[in-house]
Amino acid sequence: MATIFFDLDGTLTNPKPGITRSIQYALERLDLAVPSEDELTWCIGPPLHASLKKLTGSEELADRALLLYRERFADIGLFENEAYAGIIDTLTTIAATSQRMFVATSKPAVYAVRIVDHFGLKPYFERVFGSELDGTRVDKRDLLRYALVEAKVDPGSAIMIGDRSHA
């Protein structure tokens, strides 16, 4: 029996409006150029702080932008999101095979758990693994190492669905 780890953003849900509008909110409050939602889609997936650093040009501004982003995302942005069409049917089919399923996302767990629950995905997953607000486990390799140990999963029997390199 295999264990399946699913990424959240771009795999189970389409987070574009919530993420891009929250980035726009942060940039606007810092009086920086505000790209369109479509111009910000590259920010979906990779660790957010790194994307904000590219957008703002400095570590200090990225830190400030992250706090502003979270100010909007925590109450509004995380629900400007939708489960992909057919994802419930897909998860139901996989669940019928008795495979273990988890979410593994670079998104802070405090948000990821709320999103998974809000969109009715919680019953399909044993646990949602995410990063911490302080940046701990934001690197997907660190997150997966942690998740494999916590879930007591042999890495040789696990697969990751829907992630991509964040180089």
Secondary structure, 3 states (H helix, E strand, C coil): CCEEEECCECCCEECHHHHHHHHHHHHHHCCCCCCCCHHHHHHCCCCHHHHHHHHHCCHHHHHHHHHHHHHHHCCCHHHCCEECCCHHHHHHHHHCCCCEEEEEEEEEHHHHHHHHHHCCCHHHCCEEEEECCCCCCCCHHHHHHHHHHHCCCCHHHEEEECCCCCC
